[in-house]
Every structure is written in C-alpha cells, then in structure tokens.
C-alpha cells in the first residue's frame, strides 16, 4: 500500500488524516520530532540539510513512487526533504487552510488574537 507521510512538528488534524486515507494511503507520521530541529547556526551547509533530510525519510521507512509527502517546518529543511522525496518518486503536497482570526480587545488596552485554521484539502507542491 502506498503511504501518505506527514513530516511536521504538530500532529495532523483528523481532517488531514481522513483526506489522506480517502485516497487509500497508509498514514505515517514522523515520530522523532527532534529530527525537525534546526540549530541556530548560520554555518549549516547544503550537506547538513541533505543528510538530515535523509535521516527524516529513513525514520518514516523511506518513500518511493506512489507515496505522498507533506513536509512542513523550517524552510531549508522542508525543501531538502521535499527534494529527496521527489528524487525517490514521491508526490509532494501542502495543506490548504482557511485562517479565521478574531481580535478581542482586552481591558488593559491590548488585543488578544485567536487564529483558527480550517483544513480545505491538499494541493500539489510544484517544481519551479
């Protein structure tokens, strides 16, 4: 069975999981979230990102043609994961969400902002 792999800091929503299963995919989540941590080091190299991306994909059992990957997080690392997954033949997607914000004035003059993201589906990540 083909896999739908979520590589992100937070847990996928129930709607995201349902959408992944609707297309007959086994849902896999990256369990070791520490792999997504990128050090605050301006000297990190291209090789560092490629090696970390390889470790992330190995941690989910690898990907290949027929699999779908949804990678989020630090842009360089997400780009490296996406590149390696694409090279392996996987399809790349991103979530489409509607952001609903509510601003609530507080008694002290500050404003409390609450944002709710509502999942609307997946969209292909194109190669440019």
N, C-alpha and C positions, 0 to 999 in steps of 0.2 A: 504494500500500500504506500502511496506517495505521502510525504509529510508536509505539514504546514508548520513552520518553525518560527516561534516568537523569540526574538532576541532583544530584550528591553529590560529596564530597571524594574518596572512595575508589572503586576500580573495583568494578562489580557482580560478584558471585560468579558462578561458572559455573552454579550452580543458578538464580540470578535471571535470567540471560540465557536459559537454556533455558526457563524458565517464560514469559518474555516472547515467545519465538519460538514456543512451543506454540500460542499464540493467533493466529499468523500476523502478527506485528508485525515491522517493521524496527526493530532495536535501535539507538538513538542514545545516545551518551554525551556529556555536556558536556566538551569537550576543554580549554577555558580555565578551569582550576580557580581562577585568580586572581579570576574574577568572583564567586566564593563568599566571598571575604574581606570581612568587615565591619569597618570601622575601629572602634577603641576610642574612640568619640566619642559622648558622651551626647546631643549635639545633632542627631543624624541625624534627618531629617524623614520623614514619610509619603512625600513626593515622591521622596526619595532612594531609598527601598526600591522604590517602583513603577518608577522609572527603571532601577534595577539589575535588577529582575525582567524588564523589557522587554529589556534587553541580553542577559540569560541566554537568554531564549526566542529572541531573534534569532540568538544564537550556535549554537543547535541547529536552525536553519532554520524556526523558528516551529512552532506547534501549532494544531490545529483539531479540529473534530468528528471523532470516530473515533480520535483519538490518545489515548494513555495517558501520564500524567506521574507519575514517582516522584521527589519533591523532598525532600531531607534537608539538615540543617545548621542554621545559626543560625536560631532560630525566626521572627523577624520577616521575614527574607529568604525562608525557605521558605514562610511564609504569603503573602507578596507574589507569589512565583512561582506558588503554587497558585491564588491569586485570579485572576491574569492568565490562567493556563491554563484555569481554569474558565470565565471570561468568553469565551474563544475556543472553548469547546465540548469541551475535552478531559476525559477521565475521570481522576480522581486516585486514586492508590493509595499504600499504605505497605507495607513488608515486615513480615511476621510471623516472628519468630525466637524460638527457644528459647535461653536463655542458660544454659550449663553452666559453673559455676565450680568450681575446685579450689584449696583453700588448702593450701599446702605450708610447714610450719614450717621456718625456717632455723636454722642453728647459732648465729647471733648473737641469736636470740630474735625476729626479725622474721618476718613471714609473706609469702611470695610468692603472689600471687593470679593465676591464669590464667583468663581467660574465653574461651570458645569460643561463637560464635553460630551456630546451625544454622537455615538458612532453611526455613520451612514453607509459604510462599505469600504471596500479596498480598491485602490487604484494602482495600476502598473507603475513601477519606477522605470523610467525610460533611460536609455543610454544616450548621452549627448556628446 
